[in-house]
Amino acid sequence: MHNCISLTFKEKAKQLVGHRVKVVTTNGTFNGRLYAVEANYLTLRILVYKRYIKTFIRLDEIVALRRE
């Protein structure tokens, strides 16, 4: 059964914090662990050359976000 309350994109994204996600943007696709969701961007933790880096993605550039 569906909840009658409609969540915003940001609220739905916050439910995925701590999980591995795929973020499709207007500038490419990113895979990593969702670290935080802020007012107008999210922070993704990505493994690059055996080191974790934080990548900041503006919410208005996101086309799709899904849990992996």
Rosetta blueprint (number, residue, H / E / L):
1 M L
2 H L
3 N L
4 C L
5 I L
6 S L
7 L L
8 T L
9 F H
10 K H
11 E H
12 K H
13 A H
14 K H
15 Q L
16 L L
17 V L
18 G L
19 H L
20 R E
21 V E
22 K E
23 V E
24 V E
25 T E
26 T L
27 N L
28 G E
29 T E
30 F E
31 N E
32 G E
33 R E
34 L E
35 Y E
36 A E
37 V E
38 E L
39 A L
40 N L
41 Y E
42 L E
43 T E
44 L E
45 R E
46 I E
47 L E
48 V E
49 Y L
50 K L
51 R E
52 Y E
53 I E
54 K E
55 T E
56 F E
57 I E
58 R E
59 L H
60 D H
61 E H
62 I E
63 V E
64 A E
65 L E
66 R E
67 R E
68 E L
